[in-house]
Amino acid sequence: MQNNQRYRTILLFGPPGAGKGTQGKILGLIPGFLHLACGDVFRALDSTSELGKIFTEYSSRGALVPDDVTVKMWREYTCNQAVRGTYKPGSELLILDGIPRNLNQARLMEAHIHVLSLVHLACEDEDAMVERLRRRALKENRADDAREEVIRHRWTVYEEETQPVIDYYPSLLVSAVDALATPAEVLQHILELVAPIQQACFPDGVEA
């Protein structure tokens, strides 16, 4: 790790339906980047481990996992990836998706990540995003997720939790990308932001 033993990181933010998962996965296929979604951490948990048991305890009753436990899970998972060689902190930038989810998590993660940029897939047209989510839910046969009240509630929760996180980081690190552009255009704009950062971190290039 660099920068006082903190992982060099780019944060990827966006409301439900913005496509941050899709964009993160594409970035993760490019040499020099490792995409890590919070869902990956939860899915990889050993249910017999201490953290796995705690996660199961909360998830089984539909409760949110406490922030400190979530950050511990993330840190353990990321360290394991580095030990295995799946993640190479010395030659890869970490693309985080879904964490930190709120202001408390952002503060807890300060000791572990050095944030180089925050890319916000922004959308000013809530109605357009609601319609996008409805179409996606119906296509994937998730009728409950297609209900407008459910979608708007998710949007409200995201805004309430996420805006303080975005405001937490220096404005010079935050860049907005129009989430309603085509996926190719969104990817192009993201690369215009992160490619120079990668070049600055690894001036000798990265392994293809």
C-alpha positions in Angstrom: 0.0 0.0 0.0 1.0 3.6 -0.5 0.3 6.9 1.1 0.8 6.0 4.8 -0.3 2.4 4.1 -3.6 3.4 2.6 -5.0 1.9 -0.6 -5.1 4.4 -3.5 -8.8 4.6 -4.3 -11.3 6.0 -6.7 -14.9 6.1 -5.3 -17.8 5.4 -7.7 -21.1 6.9 -6.6 -24.5 7.0 -8.2 -28.2 6.7 -7.4 -30.1 3.4 -8.0 -30.2 2.8 -11.7 -27.3 5.1 -12.5 -25.2 2.2 -13.8 -22.3 2.4 -11.4 -22.1 -1.4 -11.1 -21.9 -1.8 -14.9 -19.3 0.9 -15.2 -17.3 -0.4 -12.3 -17.2 -3.9 -13.8 -15.9 -2.5 -17.1 -13.2 -0.5 -15.4 -12.2 -3.6 -13.5 -11.4 -5.3 -16.8 -8.8 -2.6 -17.6 -5.3 -3.3 -16.4 -4.3 -1.1 -13.5 -7.8 -1.0 -11.9 -9.5 -3.4 -9.5 -13.3 -3.0 -9.1 -14.7 -4.0 -5.7 -18.4 -3.8 -4.9 -19.6 -4.0 -1.4 -21.9 -6.9 -2.4 -18.8 -8.9 -3.3 -17.6 -8.6 0.2 -20.8 -9.9 1.7 -21.1 -12.7 -0.8 -17.5 -13.9 0.0 -18.0 -14.1 3.7 -17.3 -17.4 5.5 -20.5 -17.9 7.4 -18.5 -19.8 10.1 -16.1 -16.9 10.8 -16.7 -14.4 13.5 -17.6 -11.6 11.0 -19.7 -14.1 9.0 -21.8 -15.0 12.0 -22.3 -11.3 12.8 -23.4 -10.6 9.3 -25.8 -13.6 9.3 -27.2 -12.4 12.6 -28.2 -9.0 11.2 -29.1 -10.1 7.7 -31.4 -12.9 8.8 -33.7 -10.4 10.5 -33.4 -7.9 7.8 -31.4 -5.4 9.8 -28.5 -3.3 8.5 -25.0 -4.4 9.4 -23.4 -1.8 11.7 -20.9 0.5 10.0 -17.9 -0.6 12.0 -18.6 -4.3 11.1 -19.1 -3.5 7.4 -15.8 -1.7 7.3 -14.0 -4.6 9.1 -15.5 -7.0 6.6 -14.3 -4.8 3.7 -10.9 -4.4 5.2 -10.5 -8.2 5.8 -11.7 -9.0 2.3 -9.4 -6.4 0.6 -6.4 -7.6 2.6 -7.0 -11.2 1.6 -7.2 -10.2 -2.0 -3.8 -8.5 -1.7 -2.3 -11.5 0.0 -3.6 -13.8 -2.7 -2.3 -11.5 -5.4 -5.8 -10.9 -6.8 -5.3 -7.2 -5.9 -1.9 -5.6 -6.4 -1.9 -2.3 -4.4 1.5 -1.3 -5.8 0.2 -1.4 -9.4 -3.6 -1.1 -9.3 -6.0 1.5 -8.3 -9.0 0.4 -6.2 -12.5 1.3 -7.6 -14.9 1.1 -4.8 -18.6 0.8 -5.5 -21.2 0.8 -2.6 -18.8 1.7 0.1 -18.5 4.0 2.0 -22.3 4.2 2.0 -22.7 6.9 4.6 -20.8 9.6 6.4 -19.8 7.3 9.3 -18.4 4.7 7.0 -16.4 7.4 5.2 -14.9 8.5 8.4 -14.1 4.9 9.5 -12.4 4.2 6.2 -10.1 7.2 6.3 -7.4 5.1 7.9 -7.6 2.5 5.1 -8.0 4.4 1.8 -6.4 7.4 0.2 -9.2 8.8 -2.0 -7.8 10.2 -5.3 -11.1 10.9 -6.9 -14.9 10.6 -6.4 -16.8 10.0 -9.6 -20.5 10.8 -9.2 -22.9 9.4 -11.8 -25.4 12.2 -11.3 -28.9 12.5 -12.5 -31.0 15.6 -12.1 -34.1 14.0 -13.7 -35.5 11.8 -11.0 -38.5 10.8 -13.2 -36.2 9.6 -16.0 -34.3 7.5 -13.6 -37.5 6.0 -12.1 -38.6 5.0 -15.5 -35.2 3.4 -16.2 -35.5 1.4 -13.0 -39.0 0.3 -13.8 -38.0 -1.0 -17.2 -35.0 -2.8 -15.7 -37.1 -4.4 -13.0 -39.8 -5.6 -15.4 -37.1 -7.0 -17.8 -35.6 -8.9 -14.9 -39.0 -10.1 -13.7 -38.8 -8.3 -10.4 -42.3 -6.9 -10.1 -41.9 -5.6 -6.5 -38.9 -3.5 -7.6 -40.9 -2.0 -10.4 -43.3 -0.2 -8.1 -42.8 3.6 -8.3 -43.1 4.1 -4.5 -40.4 1.5 -3.9 -38.1 3.2 -6.4 -38.6 6.7 -5.1 -38.0 5.5 -1.6 -34.7 4.0 -2.6 -33.8 7.3 -4.3 -34.7 9.3 -1.2 -32.6 7.0 1.0 -29.7 7.3 -1.4 -29.8 11.1 -1.4 -30.1 11.3 2.4 -27.1 9.0 3.0 -24.9 9.8 0.1 -24.9 13.6 -0.3 -23.2 14.0 3.1 -20.5 11.5 1.9 -19.9 13.5 -1.3 -19.7 16.7 0.7 -17.2 15.1 3.1 -14.5 14.9 0.5 -12.8 18.0 -0.9 -14.7 19.5 -3.9 -11.6 19.3 -6.1 -11.8 15.5 -5.8 -15.5 15.3 -6.9 -16.5 15.0 -10.5 -20.0 14.6 -11.9 -20.8 12.5 -14.9 -24.3 12.5 -16.5 -25.8 9.1 -15.7 -28.4 9.5 -18.4 -25.9 9.6 -21.2 -25.4 6.3 -23.2 -23.2 3.7 -21.4 -20.4 4.3 -23.9 -20.5 8.0 -23.3 -20.5 7.5 -19.5 -17.5 5.2 -19.8 -15.7 7.7 -22.0 -16.2 10.5 -19.4 -15.1 8.3 -16.5 -12.0 7.3 -18.3 -11.2 10.9 -19.1 -11.2 11.4 -15.3 -9.4 8.3 -14.1 -6.9 7.7 -16.8 -4.7 10.7 -15.9 -4.9 9.6 -12.2 -3.6 6.2 -13.1 -0.9 7.7 -15.3 0.2 9.9 -12.4 0.3 6.9 -9.9 2.1 4.6 -12.3 4.2 6.7 -14.7 6.1 3.6 -15.8 2.8 2.0 -17.0 0.9 -1.1 -15.8 1.0 -4.7 -16.9 -1.4 -5.6 -19.6 
